[in-house]
């Protein structure tokens, strides 16, 4: 069984998906107390370090096959200095790269928002690629839409993959089945959730399933939208009520943010915690610790479990092929 180190583990979306694919976690690192409690409650056998990653020494883990992590993206200076690895010092990507440098896994996988691809005209991502290449890795990246991997949500994430061998990594194939909210929320267990204010509920009552602010009377549009009414762009996330026959739009860290509304199709309310978790493809038995605002944040920040599982299967396939090629070369040498 291939082994992993998971950095910036959060509430365990990616970690759980990788476990479901057949990988074994030897170490998980997370700084947020509620996330750590969530991980330890659901998987007491996991070796979870609750600390700032800057304080974690990865020496002694040289036998690990895979390093993964969804590092929070920070801006940093590029270029000019051309210091490579040192250029990213002080950022969380540097800590991810430091782990890769110390462990030297066969494959490393960094996950982030799709906007990283375009950040600073692509220079941020290119610096990350340059750093991993300087550590001896062949690097590629791809943006994956969770909806294509059994998740009832249009959520795009960028996966940066580095491999020690020059054998190309193959990203998971898209599935033909595209789930909707009806599929995800069938028989969802009851749970706590937040409510709209009286005034907001009155406004959201006017929005039909699949609709948004454009379905409101013009005077209410102007009042509700404020300055956004006169700005450009579609703004279709505002006063948005989802429908049963579509996937959710990307969940955020709060279920009732004005710019990214995600109202329940039938009932005029935000999604509950367990509905949020279902849309992120967490199993019902996965408990989230902390206050309700923290639970929503943990779920909203997570990699959908099924997307993590799909990536895990592709990682295993890659390592199996790499080991197969190595055994063939050994046989030919003998």
Secondary structure, DSSP 8 states (H G I E B T S, - for coil): --EEEEES-TTSHHHHHHHHHT-EEEEEEE--HHHHHHHHHH-TTS-EEES-GGG---TT-TT--EEEE---------SSS--GGGGGTTSHHHHHHHHHHHH--SEEEEEEEGGGGTGGGGHHHHHHHHHHHHTT-EEEEEEEEGGGGT-SEE-EEEEEEEESSSS--------S----HHHHTTT----------HHHHHHHTTS-TT--GGGS-HHHHHHHHGGGGGSSS--TTTT-B--TTS-EE---SSTT-GGG--B-SSSSSB--HHHHHHHTT--TT----S-HHHHHHHHHHS--HHHHHHHHHHHHHHHHHHHHHHHHHHHHH-
